[in-house]
Amino acid sequence: MILLDSSALVEFYRPDGDPEVRAQVRQVIAADRAATNGIVQVELLAFARGEEAVRALRSDFRAVRWLELGRGQFDLAGEIGNRLRARGVTVPCTDLIIAASAISAGAALYHLDRHFEQIAALGDLDERRLSPPPA
């Protein structure tokens, strides 16, 4: 199972998105390995342009595995954030929750966000950057 972060999905949905990223996301979806959660859904829906785009995204989200977020994921996100802060690293709460969701589900996390590499440095997150960091 692969949790697709909003950073990868934004690139996937952009008409001029990176072809390699789009192909990798498409492959995960076609192999029926894609998963999402409420944080990723909110991040995409909040920036959808128009009601038609919102409806299409909601439909797409119903077609992939759904990872529930509960107390365990929020506790883990807090622990990860605390461990990172002890190292002088601050990561957005949304990224901490997304990472905790992937860890809890035993899912790899595909992304384009350097924060997940910082989280993975703690050793628990299986992550994969789908393209090189921006210049």
N, C-alpha and C positions, 0 to 999 in steps of 0.2 A: 504494500500500500504506500502511496506517495501523497503527502499533503502538499498541494500547490499553493504557495504563498501568493498574496495579492500582487506582489511585484512581478511574478512570473505571469500571472493571469492578465494583468494590465498589458504587458507586452504581447501576450497571445491575442488579445482582442483588438489591439491597435492595428488598423489597416496597414500601416507602414512599420509594424513591429519587426524586430530582428527575426529574419527567416529561420535561423537555427533555433532560437528560443521557441518560436511558434511551432516548429516541427517537433521539438522534444515534448512540449506540452500536449500537442495533438497525439503523439505516440502513447503517452501515459493514459490519456483519455480513451483512446482506441483499444488499449490493452485492458481496460476496465480496472485500472489500478489507482485512479484519481480519487482524492478525498479533499474535503474542505471542512470549515467550521464557521461558527457564527461571526467571529472577528473578521475573517477573510471576506465573508459575504457582505458584512456591513461596509468594509473598506471599498469594495467594488460598487455596491449599490449607491453609496453616498455620492459617487462621482459619475454615475450613469447619466447620460444626456437624453432626457425625455422618457415618457412613460413606456414607450415601446421597448426601449433599451432595458428598462427596469424589468419588464415582463420577460424579455428574452433571457436576461441573467438569472432571474428566479427559476425559470424553466431549466436552464443549464445546471444550476446548483442542485436541483432535485434529481438530476441524472447521475450524480456522483455520490460516493460514500459520505456520510455525515458524521463528523466526530463531535460528540457532545462535550460541552464544557461544564464542569462542575467544580465542587470544592477542591477535589484532588488536583485538578489542573491549575486552579488559582493558587493553591498552596505551593505547588511546584514552581510556578512562575515567580512567586515571591521569593522562594529560596534561591532560584537562579539569579534573580535581580540582586539579592543580597550578596551572593558570592561574587558577582561581577563588580558591584560597588566596592567590595573589599579590595579589589584589584584596581580600583580607580576608573572603572568602565561603567558608563550609564547607557542603558538600552531602553527604548520606549516600551511602555507596559504592553502595548498591543503585540510587539514582537516577542516579549517574554511569554505571553499567553499562547501565541501561535507555536512557539518552540515547545512549551510544556505540553500542548496538545499532541504534537508529533511524537514527543518522547513517550507520553502515556500510552499512545496507540501503537507504539513500535513501528511508526511510519518514518520513511525518509522525508525530508523537507526540501523541495525544489524552490529556488528563490533567485532574486537578483539584488539582495540586500546584505551589505557587509555586517550588519548586526548579528545575523545568524552565524556567521563565521566566528564572531566574538563569543557567542553563546557556545558554539561547538568546541571552542578551546577548553571548556570545562570538562569535556569528555563524554557527555551523555547524548548529544544531538547528532544524528546522522543527516548531514546537510549536503546539498550540491548546488553550487552557483551555476546557473545555466548560461551565463555569458561573463566575459571579463568585466571588472569594475570600470565605471566610467572614467575617462581621462580627466 
